[in-house]
């Protein structure tokens, strides 16, 4: 195909039946550029005719199409917008936004260097345009003054993004771009990167502020030699009164090692004196990018005094709270005489005494509150000291259960732990032994043989063995008619009543059963025991209506989040990298919790089913978090950008960033303070003479079984509290979109968080509970808005751990392991935050230097 001559198009010619050429604007390696009028849209455009070599080479043309497809997505006020690719008489051309102005190279030749104030403004705009393209994955690769336009208003407009290399990719040695503005690694034949664009940006800034080129070489060999020597003229040697901050950032951009250059164009903009790119973007009505958020804000070290004061408060508060928690946590209000291994051995001894000596296919055990007894005390005693009775051994408030099975114990809910009810006790010789914390029998059940052809044993069942295992004097009990049916089949039943040893004021009932002379059931029944398997479950109409409304709202929010996430992804606003990292973290954490803390068996089929169940749940959670994050994070970025500063830097991998460290240590401070307030609201009623608050039953006593179980619980707590923090952000964003006023959204959000998180049943004094819940809702919202999402999430994780793990100061007791690990982990997190907040400065400031 014959390539038209350069002057084939003349002013007034109609191109592609739509564009009337007005004038030739320039000619170079990328072909000719014409100003034209779009006759269809009646607006001026620029037509750039590509070199004939591009149109003739199918592979290069296909590559160019891909680059153009990406580059045209860059929409920013400092970047010339690409419109379309056309064809005229076999010649390819681009249509793009027409800029009525002068290119920077021409301007610098005409006036020399630009005054510093105006140069800073131009530099900041230049950084914003480069950053916008980099955020879309577009590299310029030929950034130079000739490709920077200054329009009639004096604003920067960058041209040729994503297409600059097409015309320049004809040089020798595989280099691409203009050698005078190429980074050393490009001259060495390495691929282009963000850091090579940063290098070219530094060269342009050098010229803007000094009026001269950093490297004035005549030949390519001379240019390479200058790069090899690593010597560059300092800007201040040319302009004596240049701001030192400007010189520092230019020289950082021109570092020979790409790793020593600024991480992004936004980092360059932030380092320039004065101005705030984030504030400028918000003032312009734009949604700042995640990189802009991460680059904004302070990067200085946090003061030593504040950091040390925070650490001291955390340590002191944790010690005090761990001491007081023994008066508010059920697992610490009872005597824990025997460790799990001793209780398991005691359970096996009881089973052996009752004749259950069959080989064990699997076993499982755990701790739990005796909820029926706790509820009974709540009903019958309203004194300030009503929980002092829990220090007695009888009746027990805390239980240990031990299950055996001839086959693997595989819960019906395969991703969960074995419990006394899951899997159901249905196989022959399955047993469950329930003990108090001194190893005395409270309940026993066993499944009789499904098929038994032995002759019936007419001998009386060995009832005394049950009384011995329960440490009850059988002689003090009188036979009575049975009332409580055993859970499994039995052919003989018996019952007795008598006083509870050490508590003669409490009469208890013993119900037992046997099958063919073998004991299959034992139950110690007190006035607190209520039947649970014969109650009809009926939810009030109001509850059913409320559930239907909540379910409808949840589905509507999920659908809305999916649509919004899709919209944000399509327009390039969603932080896909951040969303993916959040999702991967959630999936990895849930899988790690499963590996460490769940009940595993030596059966590949069961293990694969269990893994599949937890993996599916983890993927669903990760996908859900991805959708929510992609849908709402851009709005949070726009409405409350300060909220995401530390969070964005953490997701960007800047773990030791001072803002990350500050947010972490402040989050720990608030979380520990929250724990102290929680203990205070539980102890205050009895201090004022009211009935004592109900002890915390939700503490995960299962963590006392092993360190692995503790770590697994940590993972579950972290995921749960992250969802709560994300939910709070979601709530504020939705309210901000609905009300269109931040103040109203915050006030309504506090009210909803109060209703959402409130647990008004813990304390008997309503005004104490309401005051606490309102204070927590206000403080949490304040922390989230004022200090950021990272601080708020850390606070929720810390309070979640403190309320889940039974704390104690008896560090040498067998049950103190989870408490010791958790306190150490919280203090370690605070120390990490303090170290990171110092930004590489001496940890103790001048004192460390003097000593």
Secondary structure, DSSP 8 states (H G I E B T S, - for coil): -----TTS--TT-EETTTEEEEEEEEEETTEEEEEEEETTTTEEEEEEE--HHHHH-HHHHHHHHHHHHHHTT---TTB--EEEEEEETTEEEEEEE---EEEHHHHHHHH-S--HHHHHHHHHHHHHHHHHHHHTT---S---GGGEEEETTS-EEE--TTTHHHHHTTSGGG--S-GGG--HHHHTT----HHHHHHHHHHHHHHHHHSS-S---SSHHHHHHHHHHT----GGGTSTT--HHHHHHHHHHT-SSGGGS-SSHHHHHHHSSS--HHHHHHHTT----HHHHHHSS--S---HHHHHHHHHHHHHHHHHHHHHGGGTBHHHHS---S-HHHHHHHHHHHHHHTT--S--SEEEEEEEE-HHHHHHHHHH--STTGGGGGGSSSS-SEEEEEEEESS----SSTTS---SSSS-S-STT-EEEEE-TTS-EEEEEE---SS--S----S---HHHHHHHHT--GGG-EEE---S--SS--SEEEEEEEEETTEEEEEEEEEEEEETTEEEEEEEE-TT----SS------HHHHHHHHHHHHHHHHHHHHHHHHHHHHHHTT-S-HHHHHHHHHHHHHHHHHHHHHHS---S-HHHHHHHHHHHHHHHHHHHHHHHHHHHHHHHHHHHH-GGGGHHHHHHHTT-TT-HHHHHHHHHHHHHHHHHHHHHHHHHHHHHHTTS-----B--S-GGGGS-HHHHHHHHHHHHHHHHHHHHHHHHHHHHHHHHH--HHHHHHHHHHHHHHHH--TTSSS-HHHHHHHHHHHHHHHHHIIIII-HHHHHHHHHHHHHHHHS---S-TTSGGGHHHHHHHHHHHHHHHHHHHHHTTTS-TTTHHHHH-
